[in-house]
Amino acid sequence: MASKKARDDVMAFFDNVEERRFSDASRALKALKKKSFGDPEFREGYLKGLEGLLLSARTGDERDFLNRAPFDPQSMKRYKKEFSEFVKNGIRSPFDVGFFLAWSDMVQYRLKPGKND
């Protein structure tokens, strides 16, 4: 993320998704869509990743990663490593990098101190 304001919108999005305030999360996502960050293909991938997170949280479908994966700190560190490896090893398109970075950012958000107490 290039700007602090874009980062603030991402954090607001994650806060709202976690608190199941989906209308507020949608507003944060809409605000983020108006911002410029990264190259256009990366930006599109990142936004699609966030849209997928919101959809997954909103539906509560237990087949979705977000709804079935354990979110204890040890698992979260493993997920972060796996998402980072997707980005580093073989994903060439900026869209894919943006998409997986959105998921990696969500995992990093969940790893913040106090999130799993």
Secondary structure, 3 states (H helix, E strand, C coil): CCCHHHHHHHHHHHHHHHCCCHHHHHHHHHHHHCCCCCCHHHHHHHHHHHHHHHHHHHHCCCCCHHHHCCCCHHHHHHHHHHHHHHHHCCCCCHHHHHHHHHHHHHHHHHCCCCCCC
